Amino acid sequence: MAEGYAHKFGDDINTDIILPGQYLSISDADELGKYCMAGADTGFVEKVRAGDFLVVGENFGSGSSREHAVIAIKHCGIACVIAKSFARIFYRNAFNMGLSILIAPEAVEGIDDNDKISVDLETGEIKNLTQSISF
């Protein structure tokens, strides 16, 4: 069971947005985490608390096959990515690198930025604690 706050982004967030190309030469995973989502919000990592969630639209992680994007998400404190859909290569990389991901379009629609949510990673149950709704 994980509990934290939602950080919501829209559709077609590609790997260049998740981790811009200028950071690809960094080999330290914790350092990569400092630049997570820098292509969309340079202050993103200052908002994230360990155990928070990325809640995203369709086609999350499209673009290149870079594993750096998954590493950055894992090492900035995100517990799980909840999406309407994932790009195929990102989906595979998430499994290979141990990043928890859930495909739950109805949950994405029912969660707003900064809502407090909980996720049972064994059953896939998602609860929006702010709005008292379950998915």
N, C-alpha and C positions, 0 to 999 in steps of 0.2 A: 504494500500500500504506500503510495506517495501522495503528498499533499503540498500544494504551493499555489502560486499565482499564475494566471495566464498572460502570455505576451502574444498578442494576436497580429498576424500579418495576412495579406491577401493571397491571390493566385499567382502562379508562375514565378515564385521566388527561386532564382537559379543559384548555382554554386558560386558565381561571381558576386552575388549579393550576400550570400551566407558568409563567404570568406573571400574578399577581393584579392586579385592576383598578386598584388605587391607583398602579401604576407606568405606566399607559398614557399619561400626559402627558409622559413622558420621550421626547425625540426623539434623543438620542445613543445609537447602537447599542451601544457599549462599556458605557455606563451601564446600559442595559437588561439586558445580560448578567450584571450583578451580582445580579439578582433572579430569575434562571432557577430554576425549580422551587421558588420560595419558598412556594408554597401547599402543598407536600408536605414540604419540608425546608429550613428557613431557613439551614442551614449548608451546603447543597449546593455552592455555588460555591467554598467553601473546600476542598472535597474534590477538585474537578475539576482535572486537569492537562491542558494543551493536548494534543489528540489522543485523549482518552478517548471513551467511547461511552455513550449512553443505550440501555439494553436494557429494552423495555417490552412489556406485554401487548397485549390487543385494544383497538381503538377509541381509539388514542392521538391526542390533539389534538381531541377532540370539543368541541362548544360553539360559541363565536362564530367568526367568520371573521377574527379579528384576526391580522394578519401579525406583530405584536409578539412573539408566542410563538415563531415561527420565528427571528426576529432575535435574541431572547434566547438561544436554544439555540446558534445559530452563534457568538455573541459571548461566550459563557462558556467556550469552548474545546472543545466537543463536536465530534468529527470526523464522526460518523455516528449516526443513530438506527436501531436494529434493533428491529423490532416484529412482533408476531403480525398486527396489522392497524392501519391508520390511518383516521381519520375523513376523509371525502372532501375537505372544504375544507382541512384541514391538509395533506393529501397534495399537493393542487394548489399551495398556498402554498409548500411545501417545494421543489417543482420551480421555481416562479417565482423564489424567492429564493436558489436554489443550495445548499440544505441537502441533504447526502447522506443518503438513507434506504434501508433495505432491509426487505422483508417476508420474514421467515424464522422461522416459528413453531417449527420444530425447534431452531433455534439459541437462541431465547429460552428454551426448556425446558432446554437443555443448558448454559446460562451462569448462573453465580451472581454475586451482587454481589461486586465487587472481583476477579473473575477477570481475568487478563491475556489480551487477545484481539488478533488481527490481522484486518484486513479488506482484501481486494483489491477495491477499488472498481470495477475494470474487469470482473472476472469474477464478483463477488459471493461469492467464497469467504470463509468465516468460519472462523477457527481459534481454538479455546479453548486457549491456550498453557498455562494452569494445569492443565487436565485432559487435555491431548493428544487433543482431538477436533476433527474438521473437519465443516463443514456446507456 
